[in-house]
Amino acid sequence: MTHRSPDSAPSPRTVLVTGGAGFIGSHLADAFLAAGNRVTVLDDLSSGRRDNVPAAAGFHRLDVRSRQAAALVEELRPDLLVHQAAQMDVRRSVADPAFDAEVNLIGLINLLEAARRAGVGRVLFASTGGAIYGEQERHPAPEEHPTRPLSPYGVAKLAGERYLYFYQRQYGLEAVCLRYANVYGERQNPHGEAGVVAIFLERLLAGRPVTIHGDGLQTRDYVHVSDVVAANLAAAALPAGAGFRTYNVGTGREVSVVDLYAALAAAVGSGLAAGHGPAKPGEQRRSSVDAARGRAELGLAEPLPLAAGLQRTARWFAARASSPDARG
């Protein structure tokens, strides 16, 4: 099957967003619609919310591992496949590595086989900038940093990148792997490991106690979802012939959990002190990514400052707390 060049596809383009009912995926669906594209969302709603899907987008409740999901790709023949759907809980990946691999690898391969048959032009792949590097030798970590993931989740994301490289070289299916740092922002799910900003905000706004695991001095690179959206839009706009590329998406700045909590408490005007519990076994001590390549090659602006992003996020969570049906 001949693959269509991303920049020569008819306008508007057809975009399929997997995981488009989730936190990041729904923002991407909004953005691709706003750019004048036809957007379809594929999501099994295991963690996403149906009301996150924009009204102008098509929606199919499907599992990425299913024959029906592959058939949808072949039926739509999208110009762009934006693959955000994933099993994203690191702790679950450790407890059940087979399930993690089923969703994050078998599901990906299922879609890539369909994309190959359908002549999809390009895949944007949500990878990970924290779990893929493991304990870092350099801070922040550039894309060339050794990849030594410490969880099945990180292993699966790295293997996904390798599969995408194979499909690009073997079949000409262009791929851009975006290694996200710790993404936060409006619509983040407060129920899960990946949503520490959302977890803290939900508890602060409800006046419920917050527990920090360990001493709270472990650091992460927190990037606002708007910067993730900008990176995806820029990757989608790369000219034909981009081949296989990998970009970190983050700020390069380390923030401790203690400092993050203090900033969030200030953002919502809470004086509630956080408690401390046992550290999570095997948790990385420090994590941050160098996103200079993306700024240079994709023309991305400097990321949103953390203080401004946390204020935006806190306002959304406060509005949601007073009106649970609010959509960002």
Backbone torsions as a table, in degrees:
resi	resn	phi	psi	omega
1	MET	NA	132.0	177.7
2	THR	-75.6	134.2	179.2
3	HIS	-92.0	132.5	-178.4
4	ARG	-75.9	138.4	178.1
5	SER	-69.4	130.4	-177.2
6	PRO	-56.8	-35.0	-177.0
7	ASP	-91.6	-0.3	177.3
8	SER	-113.1	5.3	178.7
9	ALA	-68.9	150.9	179.3
10	PRO	-60.8	148.9	178.6
11	SER	-105.3	132.5	1.6
12	PRO	-75.8	153.4	178.4
13	ARG	-79.0	159.0	173.7
14	THR	-98.1	123.4	-176.2
15	VAL	-122.5	129.3	175.0
16	LEU	-109.8	120.9	-179.8
17	VAL	-109.6	111.6	173.8
18	THR	-83.7	145.3	-175.1
19	GLY	71.0	23.1	-173.9
20	GLY	-75.6	-2.6	173.3
21	ALA	-96.3	0.7	-178.9
22	GLY	-91.2	-173.8	-176.8
23	PHE	-57.8	-65.4	-176.9
24	ILE	-73.3	-43.4	-176.0
25	GLY	-59.4	-37.3	-179.7
26	SER	-69.7	-35.0	174.9
27	HIS	-64.4	-38.2	178.4
28	LEU	-67.7	-40.7	177.0
29	ALA	-59.4	-44.7	176.6
30	ASP	-57.4	-47.0	-174.4
31	ALA	-67.7	-41.5	179.4
32	PHE	-69.1	-33.1	173.5
33	LEU	-65.7	-44.5	-179.2
34	ALA	-62.0	-27.1	178.8
35	ALA	-83.1	2.7	174.3
36	GLY	93.8	15.0	-179.5
37	ASN	-91.9	161.3	168.5
38	ARG	-87.6	124.8	-172.9
39	VAL	-121.2	133.1	171.9
40	THR	-122.4	137.7	179.4
41	VAL	-108.3	133.7	172.8
42	LEU	-117.3	122.7	-177.9
43	ASP	-157.8	140.5	178.4
44	ASP	-91.9	-0.4	178.0
45	LEU	61.3	24.1	176.1
46	SER	-70.1	-28.5	174.6
47	SER	-135.6	-22.5	178.4
48	GLY	-78.2	171.0	-179.3
49	ARG	-120.9	133.9	-179.4
50	ARG	-58.2	-35.2	-178.4
51	ASP	-76.5	-2.9	171.5
52	ASN	-78.7	-20.8	-176.2
53	VAL	-74.8	125.2	-179.9
54	PRO	-62.3	146.0	-175.1
55	ALA	-60.8	-30.7	-176.3
56	ALA	-80.7	-4.8	-178.8
57	ALA	-95.1	146.1	169.4
58	GLY	-71.7	155.3	-178.6
59	PHE	-140.0	134.9	175.9
60	HIS	-133.3	120.8	177.6
61	ARG	-84.8	98.3	-174.9
62	LEU	-142.6	153.1	174.4
63	ASP	-89.5	134.7	-177.8
64	VAL	-62.8	-17.0	179.8
65	ARG	-85.1	-7.1	-169.1
66	SER	-86.9	157.4	173.1
67	ARG	-62.8	-33.4	-179.3
68	GLN	-65.7	-35.9	177.7
69	ALA	-65.8	-43.3	177.3
70	ALA	-62.8	-40.8	179.4
71	ALA	-63.7	-35.7	178.2
72	LEU	-63.8	-43.1	177.8
73	VAL	-58.9	-44.4	-178.8
74	GLU	-69.4	-31.8	178.1
75	GLU	-72.8	-44.4	-177.7
76	LEU	-74.3	-33.9	-172.9
77	ARG	47.5	57.9	-175.5
78	PRO	-66.1	149.5	172.9
79	ASP	-71.1	-30.6	-174.5
80	LEU	-137.9	128.0	174.2
81	LEU	-108.6	116.0	-178.7
82	VAL	-105.4	102.3	-169.6
83	HIS	-98.0	98.7	178.4
84	GLN	-107.1	-19.2	-177.1
85	ALA	-61.4	136.4	-178.1
86	ALA	-167.2	158.8	160.9
87	GLN	-86.4	110.5	-168.1
88	MET	-110.4	3.1	-177.8
89	ASP	-87.7	111.5	-178.1
90	VAL	-60.6	-41.6	-178.9
91	ARG	-64.8	-38.6	177.6
92	ARG	-66.6	-35.0	179.4
93	SER	-63.3	-33.8	177.7
94	VAL	-72.3	-41.0	-178.3
95	ALA	-73.1	-32.1	-175.7
96	ASP	-141.3	71.8	-176.9
97	PRO	-61.7	-28.4	179.8
98	ALA	-66.5	-42.6	177.8
99	PHE	-63.7	-43.2	179.0
100	ASP	-57.8	-45.4	180.0
101	ALA	-67.5	-36.0	177.9
102	GLU	-58.2	-48.3	-176.7
103	VAL	-76.5	-50.7	-169.8
104	ASN	-81.9	-20.4	177.4
105	LEU	-112.8	-55.8	-179.1
106	ILE	-62.9	-40.2	176.5
107	GLY	-61.1	-43.3	178.1
108	LEU	-62.3	-47.8	-178.3
109	ILE	-62.1	-38.5	177.2
110	ASN	-56.3	-44.9	-179.6
111	LEU	-72.5	-37.5	-179.4
112	LEU	-67.0	-37.6	176.2
113	GLU	-62.4	-42.5	177.2
114	ALA	-66.0	-39.9	179.2
115	ALA	-63.3	-38.7	177.5
116	ARG	-62.5	-45.1	-178.9
117	ARG	-68.2	-32.1	-175.6
118	ALA	-87.3	-8.5	-179.4
119	GLY	73.8	32.7	177.8
120	VAL	-59.4	141.5	-175.9
121	GLY	-78.4	-43.2	-174.6
122	ARG	-153.4	147.4	173.8
123	VAL	-115.2	131.8	168.2
124	LEU	-104.2	123.9	-171.7
125	PHE	-114.8	124.5	176.1
126	ALA	-78.5	101.6	176.7
127	SER	-101.2	-166.4	-176.3
128	THR	-129.2	134.0	179.4
129	GLY	-95.0	-10.4	178.3
130	GLY	-98.7	-58.4	-173.9
131	ALA	-68.7	-22.6	-174.8
132	ILE	-76.5	-26.4	-176.7
133	TYR	-90.5	-24.7	-175.2
134	GLY	69.5	-153.6	178.3
135	GLU	-68.5	120.6	-170.5
136	GLN	-81.8	146.3	171.6
137	GLU	-87.9	-26.3	-178.4
138	ARG	-130.5	147.1	178.1
139	HIS	-131.8	121.9	-6.0
140	PRO	-75.8	162.5	-176.4
141	ALA	-87.0	124.9	171.9
142	PRO	-78.6	172.4	-178.9
143	GLU	-62.0	-25.6	-179.0
144	GLU	-81.7	-2.9	-179.1
145	HIS	-59.4	143.1	176.5
146	PRO	-54.1	140.9	178.7
147	THR	-102.3	110.7	-178.7
148	ARG	-134.3	67.3	-175.6
149	PRO	-60.9	145.2	-176.6
150	LEU	-108.1	8.8	178.9
151	SER	-139.9	154.4	174.2
152	PRO	-57.0	-33.1	176.6
153	TYR	-58.7	-49.2	178.8
154	GLY	-64.7	-38.6	177.7
155	VAL	-61.5	-43.4	-178.8
156	ALA	-66.6	-39.0	178.5
157	LYS	-65.8	-39.9	177.4
158	LEU	-65.2	-43.0	177.1
159	ALA	-63.0	-37.2	176.5
160	GLY	-59.4	-42.1	176.6
161	GLU	-61.0	-41.1	-179.4
162	ARG	-66.0	-39.2	176.0
163	TYR	-63.3	-40.8	178.9
164	LEU	-63.7	-38.1	176.5
165	TYR	-61.6	-44.0	177.7
166	PHE	-59.4	-47.2	-178.0
167	TYR	-65.7	-31.4	177.2
168	GLN	-70.4	-46.3	-177.9
169	ARG	-71.4	-39.2	-175.3
170	GLN	-80.2	-39.1	-170.8
171	TYR	-121.0	-4.5	179.5
172	GLY	78.5	14.1	178.2
173	LEU	-79.1	109.1	-176.5
174	GLU	-67.4	146.5	-176.3
175	ALA	-145.2	138.2	173.3
176	VAL	-125.6	117.7	178.3
177	CYS	-95.7	122.5	-178.8
178	LEU	-109.7	111.2	-176.4
179	ARG	-89.5	95.6	-176.8
180	TYR	-72.3	139.1	165.8
181	ALA	-76.8	-155.8	-179.9
182	ASN	-79.9	104.4	-174.7
183	VAL	-84.6	137.3	176.4
184	TYR	-138.1	167.9	176.4
185	GLY	145.3	-172.4	-179.4
186	GLU	-58.8	141.1	-179.7
187	ARG	75.9	5.4	179.5
188	GLN	-65.2	141.0	-178.9
189	ASN	-77.7	120.7	179.9
190	PRO	-79.7	-0.3	-176.6
191	HIS	-111.2	83.2	179.3
192	GLY	159.4	161.4	-175.3
193	GLU	-61.9	-34.3	-172.0
194	ALA	-74.0	-8.4	-171.2
195	GLY	-110.9	51.9	-175.0
196	VAL	-62.4	-38.7	177.4
197	VAL	-62.5	-44.9	179.6
198	ALA	-65.9	-40.6	179.2
199	ILE	-60.3	-48.9	-179.6
200	PHE	-61.8	-46.0	-177.6
201	LEU	-63.3	-44.8	-179.1
202	GLU	-60.0	-42.2	-179.3
203	ARG	-71.4	-41.5	179.0
204	LEU	-61.1	-44.4	-177.8
205	LEU	-68.7	-26.7	178.1
206	ALA	-90.6	-3.2	-178.1
207	GLY	70.2	25.2	-178.6
208	ARG	-95.9	150.3	-178.1
209	PRO	-64.4	146.3	178.9
210	VAL	-113.8	133.3	178.2
211	THR	-112.7	125.8	174.9
212	ILE	-98.6	128.8	-180.0
213	HIS	-77.6	126.3	-179.4
214	GLY	76.1	-156.2	-177.2
215	ASP	-80.9	-9.0	178.3
216	GLY	79.9	5.0	179.8
217	LEU	-91.2	-1.5	173.3
218	GLN	-64.5	143.4	-173.3
219	THR	-115.1	152.5	175.6
220	ARG	-141.3	163.2	177.9
221	ASP	-103.5	108.1	-175.5
222	TYR	-98.2	120.6	-177.9
223	VAL	-120.0	134.1	-178.2
224	HIS	-73.6	147.6	-176.5
225	VAL	-59.3	-28.0	178.6
226	SER	-63.3	-32.6	177.3
227	ASP	-74.3	-31.6	174.5
228	VAL	-66.8	-42.0	177.2
229	VAL	-60.8	-45.3	-179.5
230	ALA	-60.6	-39.3	179.8
231	ALA	-66.3	-41.1	178.5
232	ASN	-65.6	-43.5	178.9
233	LEU	-62.3	-41.0	179.4
234	ALA	-67.6	-39.4	178.2
235	ALA	-65.5	-36.9	177.8
236	ALA	-65.9	-29.1	-176.2
237	ALA	-89.3	-0.5	176.4
238	LEU	-57.3	143.3	-179.8
239	PRO	-66.0	160.1	176.7
240	ALA	-56.3	146.3	-178.9
241	GLY	92.4	8.3	-179.7
242	ALA	-65.7	-23.7	175.9
243	GLY	70.9	-130.1	-180.0
244	PHE	-112.8	126.9	-179.5
245	ARG	-138.3	155.1	178.3
246	THR	-133.2	132.6	179.5
247	TYR	-136.5	135.9	167.6
248	ASN	-74.7	145.3	174.9
249	VAL	-127.9	101.6	-177.8
250	GLY	-167.4	-162.7	-177.1
251	THR	-114.7	-18.6	-175.9
252	GLY	79.5	4.2	-176.8
253	ARG	-111.4	133.1	178.1
254	GLU	-92.4	134.7	177.8
255	VAL	-130.5	129.0	179.5
256	SER	-75.7	158.0	178.5
257	VAL	-63.5	-37.5	178.3
258	VAL	-61.6	-45.0	179.4
259	ASP	-68.4	-37.4	177.2
260	LEU	-61.3	-45.6	-179.9
261	TYR	-61.6	-43.5	179.9
262	ALA	-60.5	-41.2	179.9
263	ALA	-66.3	-39.2	179.9
264	LEU	-70.0	-40.8	177.3
265	ALA	-60.9	-41.3	177.8
266	ALA	-65.5	-38.0	-177.3
267	ALA	-63.8	-31.7	-179.3
268	VAL	-104.4	5.5	177.7
269	GLY	68.2	35.6	-179.0
270	SER	-104.6	139.5	174.6
271	GLY	-102.9	12.3	-177.9
272	LEU	-67.4	123.3	179.1
273	ALA	-82.5	145.1	178.1
274	ALA	-85.5	146.4	172.2
275	GLY	-93.8	174.8	179.5
276	HIS	-127.7	138.8	177.2
277	GLY	-123.9	-174.7	-179.6
278	PRO	-60.9	146.0	176.0
279	ALA	-68.2	151.6	176.7
280	LYS	-76.3	130.2	179.2
281	PRO	-58.8	132.3	175.1
282	GLY	76.1	6.7	-178.1
283	GLU	-68.2	137.6	176.7
284	GLN	-63.2	142.5	-179.8
285	ARG	-81.1	-42.9	-177.5
286	ARG	-135.3	144.3	177.9
287	SER	-154.3	129.2	172.6
288	SER	-162.4	152.3	-177.1
289	VAL	-123.9	147.1	177.3
290	ASP	-91.1	114.1	-176.0
291	ALA	-102.8	20.2	-176.5
292	ALA	-63.4	-36.0	-178.9
293	ARG	-61.1	-43.6	179.9
294	GLY	-63.8	-39.8	178.3
295	ARG	-64.4	-37.5	-178.0
296	ALA	-75.1	-47.4	-172.6
297	GLU	-88.3	-27.5	-179.7
298	LEU	-101.5	-5.7	179.3
299	GLY	70.2	31.4	-176.8
300	LEU	-79.9	146.8	176.9
301	ALA	-77.3	169.9	173.3
302	GLU	-60.5	143.6	-177.2
303	PRO	-65.8	157.4	176.9
304	LEU	-60.8	129.8	178.1
305	PRO	-58.6	145.9	-175.2
306	LEU	-58.4	-43.5	-177.6
307	ALA	-58.7	-43.8	179.9
308	ALA	-67.5	-40.6	179.9
309	GLY	-66.2	-39.8	178.7
310	LEU	-67.2	-36.2	176.7
311	GLN	-62.9	-46.0	178.3
312	ARG	-59.1	-45.8	-177.8
313	THR	-66.1	-41.9	179.9
314	ALA	-62.9	-39.4	178.4
315	ARG	-62.5	-41.3	-179.9
316	TRP	-65.1	-44.6	179.9
317	PHE	-65.8	-35.6	178.0
318	ALA	-65.5	-42.0	177.8
319	ALA	-64.9	-39.2	179.7
320	ARG	-66.9	-36.9	179.6
321	ALA	-63.8	-33.3	179.8
322	SER	-87.7	-19.9	178.2
323	SER	-143.8	88.7	-172.6
324	PRO	-56.9	-20.6	-178.2
325	ASP	-86.9	1.2	-176.1
326	ALA	-65.5	139.0	175.6
327	ARG	-118.1	134.9	-176.3
328	GLY	-71.5	NA	NA
